[in-house]
Amino acid sequence: MSGDRERVIELVNELGSRFGHVLSDMVPPSAQVHLLNAQRELITALMLIYENRVAPAPTRSRVKRAGAKRRTTKRDRKIPID
């Protein structure tokens, strides 16, 4: 799985790099900074989606405690509303 992940990262980085070179001639430098930040956020989102789809679900489960009951106090009672 890590090999696939590395290949996906390399592919996305390569596509971003090529796209950046094409746009560098047409886009002003101030806009390039914003586009690079957006590209970075998009890559991060795509990787999180990929990891969520590919990675197996966690196997941990909650253990229920036997006999653990909550104590009630005077403060836990309902308050009457007029």
C-alpha positions in Angstrom: 0.0 0.0 0.0 2.8 2.5 0.7 4.2 1.9 -2.7 0.9 2.9 -4.3 0.8 5.9 -2.0 4.2 7.0 -3.1 3.3 6.6 -6.7 0.2 8.7 -6.3 2.1 11.4 -4.5 4.8 11.5 -7.3 2.1 11.6 -10.0 0.2 14.5 -8.3 3.4 16.4 -7.7 4.5 15.9 -11.3 1.1 17.1 -12.6 1.2 20.1 -10.4 4.7 21.0 -11.5 3.8 20.8 -15.2 0.7 22.8 -14.6 2.7 25.4 -12.7 5.2 25.8 -15.6 2.4 26.3 -18.1 0.7 28.9 -15.9 3.8 30.8 -15.0 3.9 32.5 -18.4 0.2 33.6 -18.2 -0.4 34.3 -14.5 1.1 37.2 -12.5 3.4 36.3 -9.6 1.0 37.4 -6.9 -1.7 35.1 -8.3 0.8 32.2 -8.6 1.3 32.2 -4.8 -2.5 31.8 -4.3 -2.6 29.1 -6.9 0.3 27.2 -5.3 -1.4 27.4 -1.9 -4.7 26.1 -3.4 -2.7 23.3 -5.1 -1.1 22.3 -1.9 -4.5 22.2 -0.2 -6.0 20.2 -3.0 -3.2 17.6 -2.9 -3.6 17.3 0.8 -7.4 16.7 0.4 -6.8 14.2 -2.3 -4.3 12.2 -0.2 -6.7 12.2 2.8 -9.5 10.9 0.6 -7.2 8.3 -0.9 -6.0 7.1 2.5 -9.6 7.0 3.8 -10.7 4.8 0.9 -7.7 2.5 0.7 -6.6 2.1 4.3 -8.4 -0.6 6.3 -10.8 0.4 9.0 -9.3 0.4 12.5 -9.9 -2.8 14.4 -10.1 -1.4 17.9 -13.4 -1.7 19.6 -14.7 -0.2 22.7 -14.7 -2.4 25.8 -17.8 -2.0 27.9 -17.3 -2.0 31.7 -19.6 -4.2 33.6 -21.5 -2.5 36.4 -20.2 1.0 35.8 -23.2 3.2 36.6 -23.3 7.0 37.0 -24.0 8.3 40.4 -26.8 10.8 40.7 -26.6 13.8 43.0 -29.0 16.6 43.8 -27.6 18.6 40.9 -28.6 15.9 38.4 -32.3 16.4 38.9 -34.5 18.2 36.5 -35.2 21.8 37.2 -38.8 22.8 37.2 -39.6 25.7 34.8 -42.4 28.1 35.7 
